[in-house]
Amino acid sequence: MGLPLEDRGTLEGRLPPCPIPWHHPLDFLVWLAQFLFGLGSLVFLLSVVAAIPGANLYTLGYLLEAEGRVARTGRLRDAFPLIRVAPRVGSIALGMYLWTLLLRLLAQSAAHAHVIDPGGPADRRMRVISVVAWGLVTGHLCFALARGGGLWTFIRPIKNIRWLWNRWRQGDYLETASQQVRWFLEELRIRHHVSLGARGFALAFLWLVIPSVLYVSAREPQGGAAIFTVLIGFLLAIVFAWVPFLQARLAAENRFSAGFEWRTVKEASRHAPFAWLMATILVYVLALPLYLFKSFQLPSDAQWPITLIFILSIFPARIATGWVYHRSMHRQSLGLRSWFVTRLFVRVGLIFPLLGIYTFILYFTQFISTDGKAELIKHHAFLLPWSL
């Protein structure tokens, strides 16, 4: 029987305990290598998915899921859903890339031989080698995938053949393969992450759409139009102060209506103002670099490296926001409200001026972006990872 939704993260979303380095140095190095490979595979997977229109809802849902888990538990080790599934994806991608790279090198050598000596012995020999290599590598990759796609399966072809032969003799190959596929798809939790991503997108859109549209409505920011733009920018800065934590609350509670409980979030902010300031700075500072890459038109095959930058910048901000939300709620449960002067200083003297600067910078991104004014309503820090 499957675990409840809120408890499934104990299996695929939590890091295994880290061995103490000075007590178990070898175990620590193995743990560190597995974690780094899993994290790299996870970032790669999310970056590729984020570059696909429609599928990027899954990436947004994953980020919200990580944020929500940290918001519920306060443990950073819970911030990596799919950390135990991602290495399988990474090993498949790495194994297939290396073997197909070998085929590309052989194809290039065969092309050179054909140019130098068309129809000659070297040309015929390279053609035969290329065809045989394509057949062997294709079979090897199929056997490696049939065995599960682990990293070792791509470097042990003989064992793959023996495994497949044993499974075929016992008559349980199709059952074993279907179980592996079903397990893999269940661990990805596609429906849950897409649903969470869609709700998180809708929440941020509803909060941001009116001030964002008004912010870009003035054609000539002069006279009364300039004053109007400044006032709307002030309103947008206020919304920016709360949207990250409203999304965190939605992810933590797994309720769409939780994203509109502004008074609850505002009350929580009174119990950890400096932590609130830290998360706000991190969210908006890390959101700025991606605007620089939108100042020129990128070819379609260059979009996934941009989403890689998105993941590397937004993922830490999501984790920090979830942790600050948890800390605020925890301090609230203990009745540890900060002093009024401290709250006023942080909110009015630090957070809102910083958000005002961000809003000011945001206004000028329309002049460097290829999308013009449309850039002001995309808000990649809260909406989809990459514009459709």
C-alpha positions as CSV (number, residue, x, y, z in Angstrom):
1,M,0.0,0.0,0.0
2,G,1.3,3.5,-0.9
3,L,2.3,6.0,1.7
4,P,0.2,9.1,2.3
5,L,1.1,12.1,0.1
6,E,2.7,14.0,2.9
7,D,4.8,11.0,4.0
8,R,6.2,9.8,0.7
9,G,9.0,12.2,0.9
10,T,10.7,10.1,3.6
11,L,11.6,7.7,0.8
12,E,12.4,9.6,-2.3
13,G,12.7,13.2,-1.1
14,R,15.1,12.9,1.8
15,L,18.8,12.6,1.8
16,P,20.2,9.5,3.5
17,P,22.1,10.3,6.7
18,C,25.6,11.7,6.2
19,P,28.3,9.6,7.8
20,I,30.6,11.5,10.1
21,P,33.7,12.3,8.0
22,W,36.3,11.8,10.8
23,H,34.7,8.5,11.9
24,H,33.9,7.0,8.5
25,P,35.9,8.9,5.9
26,L,35.3,6.3,3.1
27,D,31.6,6.1,3.7
28,F,31.5,9.9,3.7
29,L,33.3,10.1,0.4
30,V,30.9,7.6,-1.1
31,W,27.9,9.5,0.3
32,L,29.3,12.8,-1.0
33,A,29.9,11.3,-4.5
34,Q,26.4,9.8,-4.6
35,F,24.8,13.1,-3.5
36,L,26.7,15.2,-6.0
37,F,25.9,12.9,-8.8
38,G,22.3,12.8,-7.8
39,L,22.1,16.5,-7.4
40,G,23.7,17.1,-10.8
41,S,21.3,14.6,-12.4
42,L,18.4,16.3,-10.7
43,V,19.4,19.7,-11.9
44,F,19.9,18.4,-15.4
45,L,16.5,16.7,-15.4
46,L,14.7,19.8,-14.2
47,S,16.5,22.0,-16.7
48,V,15.5,19.8,-19.7
49,V,11.9,19.6,-18.6
50,A,11.8,23.4,-17.9
51,A,12.7,24.1,-21.5
52,I,9.6,22.2,-22.8
53,P,6.4,24.3,-23.0
54,G,3.7,22.8,-20.9
55,A,6.0,20.3,-19.2
56,N,7.7,23.2,-17.3
57,L,4.7,23.1,-15.0
58,Y,6.3,19.9,-13.6
59,T,9.5,21.9,-12.8
60,L,7.6,24.6,-11.1
61,G,5.7,22.0,-9.1
62,Y,8.9,20.3,-8.1
63,L,10.3,23.6,-6.8
64,L,7.2,24.2,-4.9
65,E,7.2,20.7,-3.5
66,A,10.8,21.1,-2.2
67,E,9.8,24.5,-0.7
68,G,6.7,23.0,0.9
69,R,8.6,20.1,2.5
70,V,11.1,22.5,4.1
71,A,8.3,24.7,5.2
72,R,6.6,21.8,6.9
73,T,9.6,20.2,8.6
74,G,12.4,22.9,8.6
75,R,14.9,20.3,7.6
76,L,17.1,21.1,4.6
77,R,17.6,17.4,3.9
78,D,13.9,17.2,2.9
79,A,14.5,19.8,0.1
80,F,15.4,17.3,-2.6
81,P,12.4,15.3,-3.9
82,L,13.5,12.7,-6.4
83,I,17.0,12.7,-5.1
84,R,17.0,8.9,-5.2
85,V,15.4,8.7,-8.6
86,A,17.5,11.4,-10.3
87,P,20.8,9.3,-10.4
88,R,19.0,6.7,-12.6
89,V,18.1,9.5,-15.0
90,G,21.6,10.9,-14.9
91,S,23.2,7.5,-15.4
92,I,21.0,6.8,-18.5
93,A,21.8,10.3,-19.9
94,L,25.5,9.9,-19.3
95,G,25.7,6.3,-20.5
96,M,23.8,7.0,-23.7
97,Y,25.8,10.2,-24.4
98,L,29.2,8.4,-24.1
99,W,28.2,5.5,-26.3
100,T,26.6,7.7,-28.9
101,L,29.7,9.9,-28.8
102,L,31.7,6.8,-29.8
103,L,29.3,6.3,-32.7
104,R,29.6,9.9,-33.8
105,L,33.4,9.7,-33.8
106,L,33.3,6.5,-35.9
107,A,30.9,8.2,-38.3
108,Q,33.2,11.2,-38.6
109,S,36.2,8.9,-39.3
110,A,34.2,7.1,-42.0
111,A,33.2,10.4,-43.6
112,H,36.9,11.5,-43.7
113,A,37.9,8.1,-45.2
114,H,35.2,8.5,-47.9
115,V,36.4,12.0,-48.7
116,I,40.1,11.0,-48.9
117,D,39.7,7.7,-50.8
118,P,36.1,7.2,-52.1
119,G,35.5,3.5,-52.6
120,G,39.0,2.5,-51.5
121,P,39.9,-0.1,-48.8
122,A,39.9,2.4,-46.0
123,D,36.5,3.7,-47.0
124,R,35.0,0.2,-47.2
125,R,36.6,-0.8,-43.9
126,M,35.3,2.2,-42.0
127,R,31.8,1.7,-43.4
128,V,31.7,-1.9,-42.2
129,I,33.1,-0.9,-38.8
130,S,30.5,1.9,-38.5
131,V,27.6,-0.4,-39.3
132,V,28.7,-3.1,-37.0
133,A,29.4,-0.6,-34.2
134,W,25.9,0.9,-34.6
135,G,24.3,-2.5,-34.3
136,L,26.4,-3.5,-31.3
137,V,26.0,-0.2,-29.4
138,T,22.2,-0.1,-30.1
139,G,21.8,-3.6,-28.7
140,H,24.0,-2.8,-25.7
141,L,22.0,0.3,-24.9
142,C,18.7,-1.6,-25.2
143,F,20.0,-4.3,-22.8
144,A,21.3,-1.7,-20.4
145,L,18.0,0.0,-20.3
146,A,16.2,-3.3,-20.0
147,R,18.3,-4.1,-16.9
148,G,17.3,-0.8,-15.3
149,G,19.7,1.8,-16.7
150,G,22.1,1.9,-13.8
151,L,25.5,3.4,-14.4
152,W,27.2,-0.1,-14.2
153,T,24.8,-1.5,-16.8
154,F,26.4,0.7,-19.4
155,I,29.9,-0.6,-18.9
156,R,29.1,-4.4,-18.4
157,P,27.5,-5.6,-21.7
158,I,28.2,-9.3,-21.1
159,K,26.5,-9.2,-17.7
160,N,23.5,-7.5,-19.3
161,I,23.2,-10.3,-21.9
162,R,23.4,-12.9,-19.2
163,W,20.8,-11.1,-17.1
164,L,18.4,-10.8,-20.0
165,W,18.9,-14.5,-20.9
166,N,18.1,-15.6,-17.3
167,R,15.0,-13.4,-17.2
168,W,13.9,-14.7,-20.5
169,R,14.4,-18.4,-19.4
170,Q,12.5,-17.8,-16.2
171,G,9.7,-16.1,-18.1
172,D,9.5,-13.0,-15.9
173,Y,11.2,-10.5,-18.1
174,L,8.1,-8.6,-19.1
175,E,6.8,-8.6,-15.5
176,T,10.1,-7.3,-14.2
177,A,10.4,-4.7,-16.8
178,S,6.8,-3.4,-16.3
179,Q,7.4,-3.2,-12.6
180,Q,10.6,-1.2,-13.1
181,V,8.8,1.2,-15.4
182,R,5.8,1.5,-13.1
183,W,8.0,2.2,-10.1
184,F,10.0,4.8,-11.9
185,L,6.8,6.7,-13.1
186,E,5.3,6.5,-9.6
187,E,8.4,8.0,-8.1
188,L,8.3,10.9,-10.5
189,R,4.9,11.7,-9.2
190,I,4.0,13.5,-12.5
191,R,0.4,14.2,-11.7
192,H,1.1,15.7,-8.2
193,H,3.9,17.9,-9.4
194,V,2.0,19.2,-12.4
195,S,-1.0,19.9,-10.3
196,L,1.1,21.7,-7.7
197,G,2.9,23.7,-10.4
198,A,-0.4,24.7,-12.0
199,R,-1.8,25.9,-8.6
200,G,1.3,27.8,-7.8
201,F,1.3,29.4,-11.2
202,A,-2.3,30.4,-10.9
203,L,-1.8,31.8,-7.4
204,A,1.2,34.0,-8.4
205,F,-0.6,35.1,-11.6
206,L,-3.7,36.2,-9.7
207,W,-1.7,38.2,-7.3
208,L,0.6,39.8,-9.9
209,V,-1.5,40.2,-13.0
210,I,-3.3,43.5,-12.2
211,P,-0.3,45.5,-10.8
212,S,1.9,44.1,-13.6
213,V,-0.5,45.1,-16.4
214,L,-1.0,48.5,-14.9
215,Y,2.8,48.9,-14.5
216,V,3.4,48.4,-18.3
217,S,0.3,50.4,-19.4
218,A,1.8,53.8,-19.5
219,R,3.3,54.5,-23.0
220,E,5.0,57.7,-22.2
221,P,6.2,57.8,-18.5
222,Q,6.0,61.6,-18.3
223,G,3.9,63.9,-16.2
224,G,0.8,62.2,-14.7
225,A,1.7,59.0,-16.4
226,A,5.1,58.9,-14.6
227,I,3.4,59.5,-11.2
228,F,0.9,56.7,-12.0
229,T,3.8,54.4,-12.9
230,V,5.5,55.2,-9.6
231,L,2.4,54.5,-7.6
232,I,1.7,51.2,-9.4
233,G,5.4,50.3,-8.9
234,F,4.9,50.9,-5.2
235,L,1.8,48.6,-5.3
236,L,3.8,46.0,-7.1
237,A,6.6,46.1,-4.6
238,I,4.0,45.5,-1.8
239,V,2.8,42.4,-3.7
240,F,6.4,41.3,-4.2
241,A,6.9,41.3,-0.4
242,W,4.2,38.6,0.1
243,V,4.0,36.4,-3.0
244,P,7.0,34.2,-2.2
245,F,5.6,33.3,1.2
246,L,2.1,32.9,0.0
247,Q,3.4,30.4,-2.5
248,A,5.3,28.7,0.4
249,R,2.2,28.5,2.4
250,L,0.3,27.0,-0.5
251,A,3.0,24.4,-0.9
252,A,3.2,23.6,2.8
253,E,-0.6,23.3,3.2
254,N,-1.2,21.8,-0.3
255,R,-4.3,23.9,-0.5
256,F,-4.9,26.5,-3.1
257,S,-6.9,28.7,-0.7
258,A,-3.9,28.8,1.6
259,G,-2.2,31.1,-0.9
260,F,-4.7,33.8,-0.2
261,E,-4.4,33.7,3.6
262,W,-2.4,36.9,3.7
263,R,-3.2,37.8,7.3
264,T,-1.8,34.5,8.5
265,V,1.5,35.0,6.5
266,K,1.7,38.6,7.7
267,E,1.3,37.5,11.3
268,A,4.1,34.9,10.8
269,S,6.4,37.6,9.4
270,R,6.3,39.4,12.8
271,H,8.1,36.6,14.5
272,A,11.2,36.3,12.4
273,P,11.7,39.7,10.5
274,F,15.4,39.3,9.9
275,A,15.0,35.8,8.5
276,W,12.2,37.3,6.3
277,L,14.6,39.9,5.1
278,M,17.3,37.3,4.2
279,A,14.8,35.2,2.2
280,T,13.5,38.3,0.4
281,I,17.0,39.4,-0.6
282,L,17.9,36.0,-1.8
283,V,14.7,35.6,-3.9
284,Y,15.1,38.8,-5.8
285,V,18.9,39.0,-6.1
286,L,18.9,35.5,-7.6
287,A,16.0,36.5,-9.9
288,L,18.0,39.2,-11.6
289,P,20.7,37.3,-13.6
290,L,18.2,35.6,-15.9
291,Y,17.0,39.0,-17.2
292,L,20.5,39.6,-18.6
293,F,20.2,36.5,-20.9
294,K,16.9,37.8,-22.3
295,S,18.6,40.9,-23.8
296,F,19.2,39.0,-27.0
297,Q,17.3,36.4,-29.0
298,L,18.6,32.9,-28.3
299,P,18.3,29.9,-30.7
300,S,16.0,27.1,-29.6
301,D,18.9,24.7,-28.9
302,A,20.3,27.2,-26.4
303,Q,17.2,27.4,-24.2
304,W,17.9,24.5,-21.9
305,P,21.2,26.0,-20.7
306,I,19.3,29.1,-19.8
307,T,16.8,27.0,-17.8
308,L,19.9,25.4,-16.1
309,I,20.8,28.9,-14.9
310,F,17.2,29.3,-13.7
311,I,17.3,26.1,-11.7
312,L,20.6,27.0,-10.1
313,S,19.3,30.5,-9.1
314,I,15.7,29.8,-8.1
315,F,16.1,26.5,-6.3
316,P,18.2,27.9,-3.4
317,A,15.7,30.8,-3.1
318,R,12.8,28.4,-2.8
319,I,14.5,26.4,-0.1
320,A,15.4,29.5,1.8
321,T,11.8,30.8,1.6
322,G,10.4,27.5,2.9
323,W,12.9,27.4,5.8
324,V,12.1,31.0,6.8
325,Y,8.4,30.3,6.6
326,H,8.9,27.3,8.9
327,R,11.0,29.3,11.3
328,S,8.3,32.0,11.4
329,M,5.5,29.6,12.1
330,H,7.6,27.8,14.7
331,R,8.4,31.0,16.6
332,Q,4.8,32.0,16.4
333,S,3.7,28.8,18.0
334,L,6.2,29.6,20.8
335,G,4.9,33.1,21.2
336,L,8.2,34.7,20.2
337,R,7.1,37.8,18.5
338,S,9.8,40.3,17.6
339,W,9.8,43.8,19.0
340,F,7.6,46.3,17.2
341,V,10.5,48.7,16.4
342,T,12.5,45.8,15.0
343,R,9.7,44.8,12.7
344,L,9.1,48.3,11.6
345,F,12.8,48.9,10.8
346,V,13.1,45.7,8.8
347,R,9.9,46.1,6.9
348,V,9.8,49.8,6.2
349,G,13.5,50.6,6.4
350,L,15.0,47.6,4.6
351,I,12.6,45.2,2.8
352,F,10.4,47.8,1.0
353,P,13.3,50.0,-0.2
354,L,15.0,46.9,-1.5
355,L,11.9,45.8,-3.3
356,G,11.5,49.4,-4.6
357,I,15.0,49.1,-6.2
358,Y,14.1,45.7,-7.7
359,T,10.9,47.1,-9.1
360,F,12.8,50.1,-10.5
361,I,15.3,47.7,-12.2
362,L,12.4,45.5,-13.4
363,Y,10.9,48.5,-15.2
364,F,14.0,49.0,-17.4
365,T,14.3,45.3,-18.4
366,Q,11.7,46.0,-21.1
367,F,14.3,48.1,-22.9
368,I,17.0,45.4,-23.0
369,S,14.7,42.3,-23.5
370,T,13.7,41.1,-26.9
371,D,10.1,40.7,-25.6
372,G,9.8,44.4,-24.7
373,K,7.0,45.2,-22.2
374,A,5.9,41.6,-22.1
375,E,9.0,40.9,-20.0
376,L,7.4,42.9,-17.1
377,I,4.6,40.4,-16.6
378,K,6.5,37.1,-16.8
379,H,8.1,37.1,-13.3
380,H,10.1,33.9,-13.8
381,A,10.8,33.9,-10.0
382,F,7.2,32.9,-9.4
383,L,5.6,31.8,-12.7
384,L,6.9,29.4,-15.2
385,P,10.7,28.7,-15.5
386,W,10.8,29.7,-19.1
387,S,8.4,31.9,-21.2
388,L,6.3,30.1,-23.7
